[in-house]
């Protein structure tokens, strides 16, 4: 490299003409060189104009065509069709400044986190990676707390939803009628019927969901730019994967819960002569499990598994995509210069709003599938009027859906949607707030440990001197 090229490189980042580079400016050169080298695959020392455009796009820089021409002209290129590294660096730095003046600061933070963690050293106090990811265990713990909150807030709504879904037409006039008659005859405890099963498992389920979602996001991140936010489709894909994993845990749980919720303490006639409510035959989750295993074997607990997968994947795709979208929108209202995945700077009320909207997104995208799943799981053992598809392995899902739409119309598969969304907003708001609070506490604890380790290291170094 010629001396003139070295001077051009220094001038490109040393905008104040100090004659030396600080760490931030040096790292800027390093990043630029890394990007340039990835497109100069033959080590020619230059790239073509189209490669220049692609190189800028690889770091989310999209200057207008005319502006790119102006920047090329300002570099006074030595070749009409090729761009050398000094020329590229000048354009790269200028494009960054025009796109986002704070991007250089983010490069510095990323550099420091990369430098210290790569060297096996503790991070300096107060300096954490831009989007510090929780470990699977930390995601698991935060998700557990979210599950407890969701269950406590949402179970009464879920009981009313299931009773509306499984009761024959005319059994209840609506959600309020079902709620009032249940409380009048069974007390408030009737709304929490069947909660033993989800309370014993939902915290675990949500822990698995959040852990699977967090690790899917880590897998989908750009390894060359881990601080770059995922797009909405990547978030949906991560959510769908979390839903798929969760299906194998939640399906048996909901089978037991559904069987308990459709039992009534009062005689069937209390709820209406046309009702199909089952007489109470099980005392709790263990009784239901014993009955199912006795009648159908262990695999009887997998009834409705396919329908659960059909529901869980779009539900969690919609939930997490809406949650992240609302969080980004809320952050933008604060004029924050960068989106941070943890959202620690958001007010709890804002997190409640994001979580509540996420709950609505989940059920809007999956409620008809949930309705069919409930119908399949509410059927008695050993009898089914729905034909299973051998190729789709759907457990009767398609035929059940077709029969309900043919006999009762499209609106039938949305039966019980009112109490469902009434539950979704407060339950998911509480769940996501619990998760975010737990995650924030974990991050702060980690920051304190890193700061303490850094102080200890510095003290040891001083003592050694």
C-alpha positions, 0 to 999 in steps of 0.5 A, spaced: 500 500 500 502 506 498 504 512 503 498 516 499 493 510 500 495 510 508 494 518 508 487 517 505 485 512 510 487 516 516 484 522 513 477 518 512 476 517 519 481 522 523 476 528 521 479 533 526 486 532 523 489 530 530 494 526 526 492 519 530 487 515 531 483 513 538 480 506 539 473 508 536 477 510 529 481 504 529 476 500 529 472 503 524 478 502 519 478 495 522 470 494 520 471 497 513 477 493 511 473 487 514 467 488 509 471 490 503 475 484 504 469 480 504 467 482 497 474 483 494 474 475 494 480 475 489 485 479 493 485 484 487 485 490 492 479 493 488 472 492 488 467 493 482 461 499 483 456 493 484 460 490 489 460 497 493 453 497 493 452 490 496 458 492 501 454 498 503 447 494 503 450 488 507 451 493 513 444 496 512 447 503 508 442 505 502 444 511 499 441 514 493 444 512 486 445 520 485 448 521 492 453 514 491 455 518 484 457 524 488 461 520 493 464 516 488 466 523 484 468 526 491 473 520 492 477 522 485 477 514 483 484 512 480 480 507 475 473 509 472 469 502 474 473 500 480 474 502 487 480 501 492 480 500 499 481 508 501 476 510 496 471 505 499 473 507 506 471 514 505 464 512 502 463 508 507 464 513 513 460 518 509 454 514 508 454 512 515 454 519 518 449 521 513 445 515 515 446 515 522 451 519 526 450 514 532 452 508 528 459 509 530 458 509 537 454 503 537 461 500 533 465 502 539 460 499 544 460 492 540 468 493 539 469 493 546 464 487 548 468 483 542 475 485 545 474 483 552 469 477 551 474 475 546 480 475 550 476 472 556 476 478 560 471 481 564 467 487 561 469 494 564 463 496 569 457 499 565 459 497 558 455 491 556 454 488 549 448 492 545 443 486 545 446 482 551 442 475 550 440 471 556 443 464 556 438 458 556 437 457 563 436 465 564 431 465 559 428 459 562 427 462 569 424 468 566 419 464 562 417 461 569 415 467 572 411 469 566 408 463 566 405 463 573 403 471 572 399 468 565 396 462 569 393 467 575 391 472 571 388 468 565 385 462 568 378 464 569 377 467 562 380 460 559 374 457 563 369 461 561 372 460 554 372 453 554 365 452 557 362 457 551 366 452 546 363 446 548 356 447 551 351 446 546 348 452 542 343 456 547 346 453 553 349 460 555 347 467 552 354 469 552 360 470 556 357 474 562 352 469 563 356 463 563 361 467 568 355 469 573 351 463 573 358 459 574 360 464 580 352 463 583 352 456 583 360 454 584 363 460 587 369 464 584 373 457 585 369 455 579 372 460 575 379 456 577 377 449 576 382 445 572 388 450 574 392 445 578 394 442 571 396 448 568 399 451 574 403 445 575 405 446 568 404 453 564 410 456 568 414 450 565 411 451 558 412 458 558 420 457 560 420 452 554 417 457 550 421 463 552 428 459 552 426 456 545 424 463 542 431 466 545 435 461 542 432 461 535 433 469 535 440 467 537 441 462 531 437 467 526 442 473 528 447 475 523 454 473 526 457 479 523 453 484 526 449 481 532 447 487 534 442 488 528 435 487 530 431 481 526 426 483 521 419 481 523 419 475 518 425 472 522 421 474 529 415 470 526 419 464 524 423 464 531 416 464 534 413 459 530 419 454 532 417 456 539 410 454 538 412 447 535 417 446 541 411 448 546 406 443 542 409 437 545 408 439 552 402 443 552 397 438 548 397 433 554 396 439 559 390 442 555 387 435 554 387 434 562 385 441 563 379 441 558 376 435 561 376 438 567 373 445 565 367 442 561 365 438 568 360 442 572 358 441 579 351 443 578 346 438 575 346 439 567 339 442 568 341 448 572 345 450 565 339 449 561 335 442 558 339 443 552 346 442 555 351 437 553 355 438 559 358 432 562 356 430 569 362 431 574 366 424 574 373 426 575 376 429 582 382 432 579 388 432 574 390 425 576 383 422 576 383 425 568 390 422 567 388 415 570 382 415 566 385 416 559 391 412 560 386 406 562 381 407 556 386 409 551 393 407 554 399 412 555 398 415 547 391 417 549 394 423 552 397 425 545 389 426 543 389 433 539 397 433 538 396 435 531 391 440 532 395 443 538 401 444 533 396 447 528 394 452 533 401 454 537 405 455 531 401 461 528 399 463 535 407 464 537 409 467 531 403 472 531 405 473 539 412 475 538 412 479 532 406 483 534 410 484 541 417 486 538 413 491 533 409 494 538 416 495 543 420 498 537 414 503 536 414 505 543 422 506 543 421 510 537 416 515 541 422 516 545 427 518 540 431 513 542 437 512 536 437 505 536 433 499 538 435 494 543 432 487 544 431 488 551 427 494 552 430 495 559 428 503 558 421 502 557 416 504 562 412 498 565 405 500 563 409 500 556 411 493 557 404 492 559 401 495 553 406 491 548 404 484 552 397 485 551 397 487 544 402 481 543 396 476 546 391 479 541 396 478 536 396 470 538 389 469 538 387 473 532 392 468 528 390 462 531 383 462 534 379 457 529 385 452 530 384 453 538 376 452 537 377 445 533 383 443 538 378 444 544 372 440 540 377 434 539 380 434 546 373 434 549 370 428 545 370 422 550 375 416 549 374 411 544 369 415 540 370 420 534 365 422 529 371 426 525 375 422 520 383 422 520 387 424 514 392 419 513 397 423 509 396 430 514 396 426 520 391 431 523 388 427 528 381 429 525 383 436 525 381 438 517 374 433 518 372 437 524 373 444 521 369 442 515 363 439 519 363 445 523 363 450 518 358 446 514 353 445 519 354 452 523 357 456 518 364 460 519 362 464 525 362 457 529 369 457 529 370 463 533 365 461 538 368 464 545 373 469 542 370 474 546 372 471 553 378 469 549 381 476 547 378 478 554 383 474 557 389 474 552 390 482 553 391 482 561 394 475 561 399 476 556 400 483 559 402 480 566 406 475 563 411 479 558 411 484 564 414 479 569 418 476 563 421 483 562 422 485 569 426 478 571 430 479 564 432 486 567 434 483 574 438 478 571 442 483 566 443 488 572 446 482 576 450 480 571 453 487 570 454 488 577 458 481 577 462 484 571 463 490 574 466 487 580 470 482 576 473 488 572 475 492 579 478 486 582 482 485 576 484 492 576 486 492 583 490 486 582 494 489 576 495 495 581 498 491 586 502 487 582 506 493 579 
